Amino acid sequence: MYLTPKSGLFLGGACVSAIAAVGSVFELSYGEPDLGVQTTAIILALSIPITVLFFFAAVRDARANMK
């Protein structure tokens, strides 16, 4: 089994941040974000790299535990 609790947490974080990014895109495209344009844009700008980092950390952890 390759999935460890650590890689599971990383995958969960990637999922949550990806959902935040998609939600921010929809909020910004609607025209009137609930949290305001600036706050929603900041959430979008932060969630994209966080998603990538968490995903690669989960893959790296899973590969390290393949032995």
Predicted model as a PDB file, atoms N, CA, C, CB and O in Angstrom, pLDDT in the B-factor column:
MODEL        1                                                                  
ATOM      1  N   MET A   1       0.844  -1.173   0.000  1.00 63.00           N  
ATOM      2  CA  MET A   1       0.000   0.000   0.000  1.00 63.00           C  
ATOM      3  C   MET A   1       0.890   1.238   0.000  1.00 63.00           C  
ATOM      4  CB  MET A   1      -0.961  -0.003   1.218  1.00 63.00           C  
ATOM      5  O   MET A   1       1.800   1.359   0.821  1.00 63.00           O  
ATOM      6  N   TYR A   2       0.626   2.138  -0.908  1.00 73.00           N  
ATOM      7  CA  TYR A   2       1.476   3.308  -1.086  1.00 73.00           C  
ATOM      8  C   TYR A   2       0.937   4.550  -0.384  1.00 73.00           C  
ATOM      9  CB  TYR A   2       1.644   3.592  -2.549  1.00 73.00           C  
ATOM     10  O   TYR A   2       1.701   5.473  -0.105  1.00 73.00           O  
ATOM     11  N   LEU A   3      -0.330   4.592  -0.101  1.00 80.00           N  
ATOM     12  CA  LEU A   3      -0.926   5.767   0.523  1.00 80.00           C  
ATOM     13  C   LEU A   3      -0.688   5.730   2.022  1.00 80.00           C  
ATOM     14  CB  LEU A   3      -2.433   5.846   0.218  1.00 80.00           C  
ATOM     15  O   LEU A   3      -1.151   4.828   2.720  1.00 80.00           O  
ATOM     16  N   THR A   4       0.035   6.714   2.497  1.00 86.00           N  
ATOM     17  CA  THR A   4       0.282   6.846   3.922  1.00 86.00           C  
ATOM     18  C   THR A   4      -0.595   7.966   4.458  1.00 86.00           C  
ATOM     19  CB  THR A   4       1.785   7.120   4.213  1.00 86.00           C  
ATOM     20  O   THR A   4      -1.145   8.741   3.676  1.00 86.00           O  
ATOM     21  N   PRO A   5      -0.737   8.069   5.772  1.00 90.00           N  
ATOM     22  CA  PRO A   5      -1.506   9.193   6.310  1.00 90.00           C  
ATOM     23  C   PRO A   5      -0.940  10.548   5.884  1.00 90.00           C  
ATOM     24  CB  PRO A   5      -1.546   9.113   7.824  1.00 90.00           C  
ATOM     25  O   PRO A   5      -1.688  11.500   5.661  1.00 90.00           O  
ATOM     26  N   LYS A   6       0.366  10.623   5.777  1.00 93.00           N  
ATOM     27  CA  LYS A   6       1.003  11.874   5.361  1.00 93.00           C  
ATOM     28  C   LYS A   6       0.626  12.234   3.927  1.00 93.00           C  
ATOM     29  CB  LYS A   6       2.527  11.766   5.492  1.00 93.00           C  
ATOM     30  O   LYS A   6       0.266  13.378   3.650  1.00 93.00           O  
ATOM     31  N   SER A   7       0.707  11.261   3.011  1.00 92.00           N  
ATOM     32  CA  SER A   7       0.346  11.557   1.630  1.00 92.00           C  
ATOM     33  C   SER A   7      -1.162  11.784   1.492  1.00 92.00           C  
ATOM     34  CB  SER A   7       0.798  10.417   0.707  1.00 92.00           C  
ATOM     35  O   SER A   7      -1.600  12.535   0.621  1.00 92.00           O  
ATOM     36  N   GLY A   8      -1.949  11.142   2.343  1.00 93.00           N  
ATOM     37  CA  GLY A   8      -3.388  11.395   2.346  1.00 93.00           C  
ATOM     38  C   GLY A   8      -3.722  12.810   2.763  1.00 93.00           C  
ATOM     39  O   GLY A   8      -4.618  13.434   2.194  1.00 93.00           O  
ATOM     40  N   LEU A   9      -3.008  13.322   3.751  1.00 96.00           N  
ATOM     41  CA  LEU A   9      -3.214  14.712   4.158  1.00 96.00           C  
ATOM     42  C   LEU A   9      -2.806  15.677   3.055  1.00 96.00           C  
ATOM     43  CB  LEU A   9      -2.430  15.016   5.432  1.00 96.00           C  
ATOM     44  O   LEU A   9      -3.479  16.680   2.820  1.00 96.00           O  
ATOM     45  N   PHE A  10      -1.705  15.373   2.381  1.00 96.00           N  
ATOM     46  CA  PHE A  10      -1.288  16.216   1.264  1.00 96.00           C  
ATOM     47  C   PHE A  10      -2.327  16.207   0.145  1.00 96.00           C  
ATOM     48  CB  PHE A  10       0.067  15.750   0.727  1.00 96.00           C  
ATOM     49  O   PHE A  10      -2.634  17.253  -0.427  1.00 96.00           O  
ATOM     50  N   LEU A  11      -2.867  15.032  -0.167  1.00 96.00           N  
ATOM     51  CA  LEU A  11      -3.897  14.950  -1.203  1.00 96.00           C  
ATOM     52  C   LEU A  11      -5.174  15.679  -0.789  1.00 96.00           C  
ATOM     53  CB  LEU A  11      -4.212  13.489  -1.518  1.00 96.00           C  
ATOM     54  O   LEU A  11      -5.825  16.327  -1.609  1.00 96.00           O  
ATOM     55  N   GLY A  12      -5.520  15.567   0.477  1.00 96.00           N  
ATOM     56  CA  GLY A  12      -6.684  16.301   0.971  1.00 96.00           C  
ATOM     57  C   GLY A  12      -6.494  17.801   0.876  1.00 96.00           C  
ATOM     58  O   GLY A  12      -7.409  18.528   0.489  1.00 96.00           O  
ATOM     59  N   GLY A  13      -5.301  18.265   1.233  1.00 97.00           N  
ATOM     60  CA  GLY A  13      -4.997  19.692   1.109  1.00 97.00           C  
ATOM     61  C   GLY A  13      -5.030  20.154  -0.335  1.00 97.00           C  
ATOM     62  O   GLY A  13      -5.493  21.256  -0.629  1.00 97.00           O  
ATOM     63  N   ALA A  14      -4.533  19.307  -1.244  1.00 98.00           N  
ATOM     64  CA  ALA A  14      -4.581  19.645  -2.668  1.00 98.00           C  
ATOM     65  C   ALA A  14      -6.020  19.745  -3.155  1.00 98.00           C  
ATOM     66  CB  ALA A  14      -3.818  18.603  -3.494  1.00 98.00           C  
ATOM     67  O   ALA A  14      -6.350  20.632  -3.943  1.00 98.00           O  
ATOM     68  N   CYS A  15      -6.868  18.848  -2.693  1.00 98.00           N  
ATOM     69  CA  CYS A  15      -8.280  18.879  -3.103  1.00 98.00           C  
ATOM     70  C   CYS A  15      -8.979  20.131  -2.592  1.00 98.00           C  
ATOM     71  CB  CYS A  15      -9.012  17.634  -2.595  1.00 98.00           C  
ATOM     72  O   CYS A  15      -9.711  20.787  -3.334  1.00 98.00           O  
ATOM     73  N   VAL A  16      -8.754  20.458  -1.334  1.00 98.00           N  
ATOM     74  CA  VAL A  16      -9.403  21.633  -0.749  1.00 98.00           C  
ATOM     75  C   VAL A  16      -8.935  22.906  -1.438  1.00 98.00           C  
ATOM     76  CB  VAL A  16      -9.119  21.714   0.758  1.00 98.00           C  
ATOM     77  O   VAL A  16      -9.746  23.779  -1.745  1.00 98.00           O  
ATOM     78  N   SER A  17      -7.637  23.018  -1.682  1.00 98.00           N  
ATOM     79  CA  SER A  17      -7.138  24.227  -2.332  1.00 98.00           C  
ATOM     80  C   SER A  17      -7.571  24.302  -3.803  1.00 98.00           C  
ATOM     81  CB  SER A  17      -5.613  24.282  -2.233  1.00 98.00           C  
ATOM     82  O   SER A  17      -7.783  25.396  -4.327  1.00 98.00           O  
ATOM     83  N   ALA A  18      -7.704  23.157  -4.467  1.00 98.00           N  
ATOM     84  CA  ALA A  18      -8.207  23.160  -5.845  1.00 98.00           C  
ATOM     85  C   ALA A  18      -9.672  23.595  -5.881  1.00 98.00           C  
ATOM     86  CB  ALA A  18      -8.050  21.762  -6.484  1.00 98.00           C  
ATOM     87  O   ALA A  18     -10.084  24.324  -6.783  1.00 98.00           O  
ATOM     88  N   ILE A  19     -10.444  23.154  -4.913  1.00 98.00           N  
ATOM     89  CA  ILE A  19     -11.850  23.580  -4.831  1.00 98.00           C  
ATOM     90  C   ILE A  19     -11.934  25.078  -4.578  1.00 98.00           C  
ATOM     91  CB  ILE A  19     -12.594  22.810  -3.714  1.00 98.00           C  
ATOM     92  O   ILE A  19     -12.796  25.755  -5.138  1.00 98.00           O  
ATOM     93  N   ALA A  20     -11.045  25.598  -3.740  1.00 97.00           N  
ATOM     94  CA  ALA A  20     -11.017  27.041  -3.486  1.00 97.00           C  
ATOM     95  C   ALA A  20     -10.671  27.805  -4.754  1.00 97.00           C  
ATOM     96  CB  ALA A  20     -10.009  27.375  -2.376  1.00 97.00           C  
ATOM     97  O   ALA A  20     -11.241  28.865  -5.013  1.00 97.00           O  
ATOM     98  N   ALA A  21      -9.742  27.279  -5.547  1.00 97.00           N  
ATOM     99  CA  ALA A  21      -9.369  27.944  -6.798  1.00 97.00           C  
ATOM    100  C   ALA A  21     -10.532  27.965  -7.780  1.00 97.00           C  
ATOM    101  CB  ALA A  21      -8.164  27.248  -7.432  1.00 97.00           C  
ATOM    102  O   ALA A  21     -10.824  28.996  -8.386  1.00 97.00           O  
ATOM    103  N   VAL A  22     -11.192  26.827  -7.934  1.00 97.00           N  
ATOM    104  CA  VAL A  22     -12.331  26.763  -8.861  1.00 97.00           C  
ATOM    105  C   VAL A  22     -13.458  27.679  -8.386  1.00 97.00           C  
ATOM    106  CB  VAL A  22     -12.846  25.308  -8.994  1.00 97.00           C  
ATOM    107  O   VAL A  22     -14.073  28.379  -9.190  1.00 97.00           O  
ATOM    108  N   GLY A  23     -13.724  27.674  -7.104  1.00 96.00           N  
ATOM    109  CA  GLY A  23     -14.756  28.554  -6.569  1.00 96.00           C  
ATOM    110  C   GLY A  23     -14.414  30.015  -6.770  1.00 96.00           C  
ATOM    111  O   GLY A  23     -15.295  30.828  -7.047  1.00 96.00           O  
ATOM    112  N   SER A  24     -13.145  30.355  -6.633  1.00 96.00           N  
ATOM    113  CA  SER A  24     -12.724  31.743  -6.840  1.00 96.00           C  
ATOM    114  C   SER A  24     -12.892  32.163  -8.292  1.00 96.00           C  
ATOM    115  CB  SER A  24     -11.272  31.928  -6.412  1.00 96.00           C  
ATOM    116  O   SER A  24     -13.296  33.290  -8.576  1.00 96.00           O  
ATOM    117  N   VAL A  25     -12.581  31.257  -9.207  1.00 96.00           N  
ATOM    118  CA  VAL A  25     -12.764  31.564 -10.626  1.00 96.00           C  
ATOM    119  C   VAL A  25     -14.239  31.819 -10.924  1.00 96.00           C  
ATOM    120  CB  VAL A  25     -12.228  30.411 -11.508  1.00 96.00           C  
ATOM    121  O   VAL A  25     -14.576  32.771 -11.627  1.00 96.00           O  
ATOM    122  N   PHE A  26     -15.112  30.979 -10.396  1.00 96.00           N  
ATOM    123  CA  PHE A  26     -16.542  31.185 -10.619  1.00 96.00           C  
ATOM    124  C   PHE A  26     -17.023  32.479  -9.980  1.00 96.00           C  
ATOM    125  CB  PHE A  26     -17.340  30.006 -10.070  1.00 96.00           C  
ATOM    126  O   PHE A  26     -17.818  33.204 -10.578  1.00 96.00           O  
ATOM    127  N   GLU A  27     -16.556  32.778  -8.784  1.00 95.00           N  
ATOM    128  CA  GLU A  27     -16.959  34.019  -8.116  1.00 95.00           C  
ATOM    129  C   GLU A  27     -16.500  35.241  -8.914  1.00 95.00           C  
ATOM    130  CB  GLU A  27     -16.383  34.071  -6.687  1.00 95.00           C  
ATOM    131  O   GLU A  27     -17.254  36.200  -9.081  1.00 95.00           O  
ATOM    132  N   LEU A  28     -15.259  35.200  -9.403  1.00 95.00           N  
ATOM    133  CA  LEU A  28     -14.740  36.336 -10.168  1.00 95.00           C  
ATOM    134  C   LEU A  28     -15.433  36.476 -11.517  1.00 95.00           C  
ATOM    135  CB  LEU A  28     -13.240  36.188 -10.374  1.00 95.00           C  
ATOM    136  O   LEU A  28     -15.655  37.593 -11.983  1.00 95.00           O  
ATOM    137  N   SER A  29     -15.774  35.369 -12.144  1.00 95.00           N  
ATOM    138  CA  SER A  29     -16.441  35.447 -13.443  1.00 95.00           C  
ATOM    139  C   SER A  29     -17.893  35.896 -13.308  1.00 95.00           C  
ATOM    140  CB  SER A  29     -16.381  34.098 -14.146  1.00 95.00           C  
ATOM    141  O   SER A  29     -18.469  36.418 -14.262  1.00 95.00           O  
ATOM    142  N   TYR A  30     -18.481  35.699 -12.145  1.00 90.00           N  
ATOM    143  CA  TYR A  30     -19.854  36.133 -11.906  1.00 90.00           C  
ATOM    144  C   TYR A  30     -19.929  37.657 -11.868  1.00 90.00           C  
ATOM    145  CB  TYR A  30     -20.389  35.536 -10.589  1.00 90.00           C  
ATOM    146  O   TYR A  30     -20.909  38.243 -12.329  1.00 90.00           O  
ATOM    147  N   GLY A  31     -18.909  38.294 -11.328  1.00 84.00           N  
ATOM    148  CA  GLY A  31     -18.891  39.752 -11.327  1.00 84.00           C  
ATOM    149  C   GLY A  31     -18.966  40.378  -9.959  1.00 84.00           C  
ATOM    150  O   GLY A  31     -18.406  41.454  -9.751  1.00 84.00           O  
ATOM    151  N   GLU A  32     -19.637  39.743  -9.016  1.00 90.00           N  
ATOM    152  CA  GLU A  32     -19.772  40.288  -7.670  1.00 90.00           C  
ATOM    153  C   GLU A  32     -19.417  39.223  -6.642  1.00 90.00           C  
ATOM    154  CB  GLU A  32     -21.201  40.813  -7.433  1.00 90.00           C  
ATOM    155  O   GLU A  32     -20.313  38.581  -6.094  1.00 90.00           O  
ATOM    156  N   PRO A  33     -18.123  39.020  -6.364  1.00 92.00           N  
ATOM    157  CA  PRO A  33     -17.738  38.007  -5.370  1.00 92.00           C  
ATOM    158  C   PRO A  33     -18.245  38.377  -3.974  1.00 92.00           C  
ATOM    159  CB  PRO A  33     -16.208  37.838  -5.344  1.00 92.00           C  
ATOM    160  O   PRO A  33     -18.278  39.550  -3.604  1.00 92.00           O  
ATOM    161  N   ASP A  34     -18.631  37.378  -3.222  1.00 92.00           N  
ATOM    162  CA  ASP A  34     -19.148  37.612  -1.872  1.00 92.00           C  
ATOM    163  C   ASP A  34     -18.101  38.234  -0.958  1.00 92.00           C  
ATOM    164  CB  ASP A  34     -19.642  36.309  -1.270  1.00 92.00           C  
ATOM    165  O   ASP A  34     -18.430  39.058  -0.105  1.00 92.00           O  
ATOM    166  N   LEU A  35     -16.852  37.846  -1.133  1.00 93.00           N  
ATOM    167  CA  LEU A  35     -15.779  38.361  -0.273  1.00 93.00           C  
ATOM    168  C   LEU A  35     -15.099  39.582  -0.853  1.00 93.00           C  
ATOM    169  CB  LEU A  35     -14.752  37.289  -0.030  1.00 93.00           C  
ATOM    170  O   LEU A  35     -14.181  40.121  -0.234  1.00 93.00           O  
ATOM    171  N   GLY A  36     -15.515  40.032  -2.013  1.00 94.00           N  
ATOM    172  CA  GLY A  36     -14.886  41.156  -2.678  1.00 94.00           C  
ATOM    173  C   GLY A  36     -13.894  40.669  -3.718  1.00 94.00           C  
ATOM    174  O   GLY A  36     -13.387  39.550  -3.636  1.00 94.00           O  
ATOM    175  N   VAL A  37     -13.627  41.513  -4.687  1.00 94.00           N  
ATOM    176  CA  VAL A  37     -12.757  41.122  -5.794  1.00 94.00           C  
ATOM    177  C   VAL A  37     -11.332  40.900  -5.308  1.00 94.00           C  
ATOM    178  CB  VAL A  37     -12.780  42.186  -6.898  1.00 94.00           C  
ATOM    179  O   VAL A  37     -10.697  39.915  -5.684  1.00 94.00           O  
ATOM    180  N   GLN A  38     -10.826  41.798  -4.485  1.00 96.00           N  
ATOM    181  CA  GLN A  38      -9.431  41.688  -4.049  1.00 96.00           C  
ATOM    182  C   GLN A  38      -9.198  40.427  -3.211  1.00 96.00           C  
ATOM    183  CB  GLN A  38      -9.032  42.929  -3.243  1.00 96.00           C  
ATOM    184  O   GLN A  38      -8.229  39.705  -3.448  1.00 96.00           O  
ATOM    185  N   THR A  39     -10.049  40.160  -2.261  1.00 96.00           N  
ATOM    186  CA  THR A  39      -9.896  38.982  -1.411  1.00 96.00           C  
ATOM    187  C   THR A  39     -10.022  37.692  -2.218  1.00 96.00           C  
ATOM    188  CB  THR A  39     -10.932  39.001  -0.291  1.00 96.00           C  
ATOM    189  O   THR A  39      -9.260  36.748  -2.011  1.00 96.00           O  
ATOM    190  N   THR A  40     -10.978  37.657  -3.130  1.00 96.00           N  
ATOM    191  CA  THR A  40     -11.165  36.465  -3.960  1.00 96.00           C  
ATOM    192  C   THR A  40      -9.972  36.255  -4.885  1.00 96.00           C  
ATOM    193  CB  THR A  40     -12.457  36.579  -4.783  1.00 96.00           C  
ATOM    194  O   THR A  40      -9.553  35.120  -5.110  1.00 96.00           O  
ATOM    195  N   ALA A  41      -9.423  37.340  -5.422  1.00 96.00           N  
ATOM    196  CA  ALA A  41      -8.242  37.221  -6.285  1.00 96.00           C  
ATOM    197  C   ALA A  41      -7.033  36.738  -5.493  1.00 96.00           C  
ATOM    198  CB  ALA A  41      -7.927  38.567  -6.954  1.00 96.00           C  
ATOM    199  O   ALA A  41      -6.219  35.973  -6.011  1.00 96.00           O  
ATOM    200  N   ILE A  42      -6.908  37.172  -4.254  1.00 97.00           N  
ATOM    201  CA  ILE A  42      -5.804  36.707  -3.396  1.00 97.00           C  
ATOM    202  C   ILE A  42      -5.958  35.215  -3.105  1.00 97.00           C  
ATOM    203  CB  ILE A  42      -5.761  37.514  -2.065  1.00 97.00           C  
ATOM    204  O   ILE A  42      -4.981  34.468  -3.152  1.00 97.00           O  
ATOM    205  N   ILE A  43      -7.174  34.784  -2.807  1.00 97.00           N  
ATOM    206  CA  ILE A  43      -7.432  33.359  -2.563  1.00 97.00           C  
ATOM    207  C   ILE A  43      -7.074  32.549  -3.804  1.00 97.00           C  
ATOM    208  CB  ILE A  43      -8.918  33.122  -2.174  1.00 97.00           C  
ATOM    209  O   ILE A  43      -6.462  31.487  -3.695  1.00 97.00           O  
ATOM    210  N   LEU A  44      -7.446  33.038  -4.969  1.00 97.00           N  
ATOM    211  CA  LEU A  44      -7.123  32.340  -6.213  1.00 97.00           C  
ATOM    212  C   LEU A  44      -5.617  32.286  -6.433  1.00 97.00           C  
ATOM    213  CB  LEU A  44      -7.804  33.022  -7.403  1.00 97.00           C  
ATOM    214  O   LEU A  44      -5.075  31.240  -6.789  1.00 97.00           O  
ATOM    215  N   ALA A  45      -4.945  33.405  -6.222  1.00 98.00           N  
ATOM    216  CA  ALA A  45      -3.499  33.463  -6.452  1.00 98.00           C  
ATOM    217  C   ALA A  45      -2.730  32.565  -5.489  1.00 98.00           C  
ATOM    218  CB  ALA A  45      -3.006  34.895  -6.320  1.00 98.00           C  
ATOM    219  O   ALA A  45      -1.684  32.030  -5.855  1.00 98.00           O  
ATOM    220  N   LEU A  46      -3.222  32.393  -4.281  1.00 98.00           N  
ATOM    221  CA  LEU A  46      -2.552  31.523  -3.314  1.00 98.00           C  
ATOM    222  C   LEU A  46      -2.909  30.053  -3.479  1.00 98.00           C  
ATOM    223  CB  LEU A  46      -2.891  31.961  -1.920  1.00 98.00           C  
ATOM    224  O   LEU A  46      -2.072  29.179  -3.253  1.00 98.00           O  
ATOM    225  N   SER A  47      -4.139  29.780  -3.870  1.00 98.00           N  
ATOM    226  CA  SER A  47      -4.586  28.388  -3.920  1.00 98.00           C  
ATOM    227  C   SER A  47      -3.982  27.600  -5.079  1.00 98.00           C  
ATOM    228  CB  SER A  47      -6.083  28.344  -4.017  1.00 98.00           C  
ATOM    229  O   SER A  47      -3.820  26.384  -4.976  1.00 98.00           O  
ATOM    230  N   ILE A  48      -3.651  28.267  -6.170  1.00 97.00           N  
ATOM    231  CA  ILE A  48      -3.079  27.537  -7.313  1.00 97.00           C  
ATOM    232  C   ILE A  48      -1.706  26.954  -6.979  1.00 97.00           C  
ATOM    233  CB  ILE A  48      -2.965  28.464  -8.533  1.00 97.00           C  
ATOM    234  O   ILE A  48      -1.509  25.754  -7.167  1.00 97.00           O  
ATOM    235  N   PRO A  49      -0.743  27.750  -6.491  1.00 98.00           N  
ATOM    236  CA  PRO A  49       0.548  27.139  -6.160  1.00 98.00           C  
ATOM    237  C   PRO A  49       0.473  26.166  -4.979  1.00 98.00           C  
ATOM    238  CB  PRO A  49       1.555  28.222  -5.853  1.00 98.00           C  
ATOM    239  O   PRO A  49       1.227  25.194  -4.929  1.00 98.00           O  
ATOM    240  N   ILE A  50      -0.422  26.422  -4.040  1.00 98.00           N  
ATOM    241  CA  ILE A  50      -0.574  25.505  -2.913  1.00 98.00           C  
ATOM    242  C   ILE A  50      -1.081  24.148  -3.398  1.00 98.00           C  
ATOM    243  CB  ILE A  50      -1.536  26.093  -1.860  1.00 98.00           C  
ATOM    244  O   ILE A  50      -0.633  23.109  -2.913  1.00 98.00           O  
ATOM    245  N   THR A  51      -2.015  24.152  -4.353  1.00 98.00           N  
ATOM    246  CA  THR A  51      -2.515  22.906  -4.920  1.00 98.00           C  
ATOM    247  C   THR A  51      -1.384  22.106  -5.553  1.00 98.00           C  
ATOM    248  CB  THR A  51      -3.607  23.188  -5.955  1.00 98.00           C  
ATOM    249  O   THR A  51      -1.252  20.905  -5.319  1.00 98.00           O  
ATOM    250  N   VAL A  52      -0.575  22.781  -6.351  1.00 98.00           N  
ATOM    251  CA  VAL A  52       0.539  22.103  -7.030  1.00 98.00           C  
ATOM    252  C   VAL A  52       1.544  21.563  -6.014  1.00 98.00           C  
ATOM    253  CB  VAL A  52       1.243  23.067  -8.012  1.00 98.00           C  
ATOM    254  O   VAL A  52       2.001  20.426  -6.138  1.00 98.00           O  
ATOM    255  N   LEU A  53       1.889  22.369  -5.016  1.00 98.00           N  
ATOM    256  CA  LEU A  53       2.860  21.926  -4.010  1.00 98.00           C  
ATOM    257  C   LEU A  53       2.349  20.732  -3.213  1.00 98.00           C  
ATOM    258  CB  LEU A  53       3.193  23.071  -3.062  1.00 98.00           C  
ATOM    259  O   LEU A  53       3.091  19.773  -2.997  1.00 98.00           O  
ATOM    260  N   PHE A  54       1.102  20.775  -2.776  1.00 98.00           N  
ATOM    261  CA  PHE A  54       0.540  19.652  -2.031  1.00 98.00           C  
ATOM    262  C   PHE A  54       0.471  18.390  -2.884  1.00 98.00           C  
ATOM    263  CB  PHE A  54      -0.849  20.006  -1.514  1.00 98.00           C  
ATOM    264  O   PHE A  54       0.751  17.294  -2.398  1.00 98.00           O  
ATOM    265  N   PHE A  55       0.097  18.540  -4.160  1.00 97.00           N  
ATOM    266  CA  PHE A  55       0.009  17.370  -5.017  1.00 97.00           C  
ATOM    267  C   PHE A  55       1.382  16.729  -5.218  1.00 97.00           C  
ATOM    268  CB  PHE A  55      -0.600  17.747  -6.364  1.00 97.00           C  
ATOM    269  O   PHE A  55       1.524  15.512  -5.103  1.00 97.00           O  
ATOM    270  N   PHE A  56       2.385  17.545  -5.517  1.00 97.00           N  
ATOM    271  CA  PHE A  56       3.721  16.988  -5.713  1.00 97.00           C  
ATOM    272  C   PHE A  56       4.298  16.411  -4.426  1.00 97.00           C  
ATOM    273  CB  PHE A  56       4.652  18.052  -6.258  1.00 97.00           C  
ATOM    274  O   PHE A  56       5.050  15.437  -4.469  1.00 97.00           O  
ATOM    275  N   ALA A  57       3.959  16.995  -3.288  1.00 96.00           N  
ATOM    276  CA  ALA A  57       4.410  16.433  -2.012  1.00 96.00           C  
ATOM    277  C   ALA A  57       3.763  15.070  -1.771  1.00 96.00           C  
ATOM    278  CB  ALA A  57       4.081  17.396  -0.847  1.00 96.00           C  
ATOM    279  O   ALA A  57       4.416  14.160  -1.261  1.00 96.00           O  
ATOM    280  N   ALA A  58       2.494  14.919  -2.131  1.00 94.00           N  
ATOM    281  CA  ALA A  58       1.816  13.633  -1.968  1.00 94.00           C  
ATOM    282  C   ALA A  58       2.413  12.579  -2.886  1.00 94.00           C  
ATOM    283  CB  ALA A  58       0.320  13.779  -2.244  1.00 94.00           C  
ATOM    284  O   ALA A  58       2.599  11.432  -2.480  1.00 94.00           O  
ATOM    285  N   VAL A  59       2.715  12.962  -4.120  1.00 93.00           N  
ATOM    286  CA  VAL A  59       3.322  12.016  -5.055  1.00 93.00           C  
ATOM    287  C   VAL A  59       4.715  11.626  -4.585  1.00 93.00           C  
ATOM    288  CB  VAL A  59       3.385  12.613  -6.469  1.00 93.00           C  
ATOM    289  O   VAL A  59       5.083  10.452  -4.640  1.00 93.00           O  
ATOM    290  N   ARG A  60       5.485  12.592  -4.128  1.00 94.00           N  
ATOM    291  CA  ARG A  60       6.838  12.298  -3.637  1.00 94.00           C  
ATOM    292  C   ARG A  60       6.785  11.363  -2.430  1.00 94.00           C  
ATOM    293  CB  ARG A  60       7.574  13.605  -3.265  1.00 94.00           C  
ATOM    294  O   ARG A  60       7.594  10.440  -2.333  1.00 94.00           O  
ATOM    295  N   ASP A  61       5.848  11.587  -1.512  1.00 92.00           N  
ATOM    296  CA  ASP A  61       5.728  10.731  -0.336  1.00 92.00           C  
ATOM    297  C   ASP A  61       5.293   9.319  -0.736  1.00 92.00           C  
ATOM    298  CB  ASP A  61       4.726  11.335   0.665  1.00 92.00           C  
ATOM    299  O   ASP A  61       5.798   8.337  -0.192  1.00 92.00           O  
ATOM    300  N   ALA A  62       4.376   9.218  -1.668  1.00 88.00           N  
ATOM    301  CA  ALA A  62       3.928   7.891  -2.116  1.00 88.00           C  
ATOM    302  C   ALA A  62       5.062   7.129  -2.803  1.00 88.00           C  
ATOM    303  CB  ALA A  62       2.728   8.024  -3.075  1.00 88.00           C  
ATOM    304  O   ALA A  62       5.225   5.927  -2.597  1.00 88.00           O  
ATOM    305  N   ARG A  63       5.829   7.826  -3.605  1.00 89.00           N  
ATOM    306  CA  ARG A  63       6.959   7.168  -4.282  1.00 89.00           C  
ATOM    307  C   ARG A  63       8.029   6.732  -3.282  1.00 89.00           C  
ATOM    308  CB  ARG A  63       7.578   8.111  -5.331  1.00 89.00           C  
ATOM    309  O   ARG A  63       8.672   5.698  -3.463  1.00 89.00           O  
ATOM    310  N   ALA A  64       8.214   7.516  -2.242  1.00 89.00           N  
ATOM    311  CA  ALA A  64       9.213   7.154  -1.220  1.00 89.00           C  
ATOM    312  C   ALA A  64       8.786   5.908  -0.460  1.00 89.00           C  
ATOM    313  CB  ALA A  64       9.430   8.319  -0.235  1.00 89.00           C  
ATOM    314  O   ALA A  64       9.641   5.194   0.064  1.00 89.00           O  
ATOM    315  N   ASN A  65       7.496   5.628  -0.385  1.00 85.00           N  
ATOM    316  CA  ASN A  65       6.988   4.477   0.355  1.00 85.00           C  
ATOM    317  C   ASN A  65       6.654   3.296  -0.536  1.00 85.00           C  
ATOM    318  CB  ASN A  65       5.773   4.870   1.132  1.00 85.00           C  
ATOM    319  O   ASN A  65       5.950   2.388  -0.095  1.00 85.00           O  
ATOM    320  N   MET A  66       7.127   3.272  -1.759  1.00 81.00           N  
ATOM    321  CA  MET A  66       6.835   2.172  -2.662  1.00 81.00           C  
ATOM    322  C   MET A  66       7.663   0.929  -2.345  1.00 81.00           C  
ATOM    323  CB  MET A  66       7.077   2.602  -4.088  1.00 81.00           C  
ATOM    324  O   MET A  66       7.327  -0.157  -2.819  1.00 81.00           O  
ATOM    325  N   LYS A  67       8.699   1.047  -1.587  1.00 70.00           N  
ATOM    326  CA  LYS A  67       9.588  -0.092  -1.315  1.00 70.00           C  
ATOM    327  C   LYS A  67       9.059  -0.994  -0.253  1.00 70.00           C  
ATOM    328  CB  LYS A  67      10.942   0.383  -0.917  1.00 70.00           C  
ATOM    329  O   LYS A  67       9.696  -1.993   0.083  1.00 70.00           O  
TER     330      LYS A  67                                                      
ENDMDL                                                                          
END                                                                             
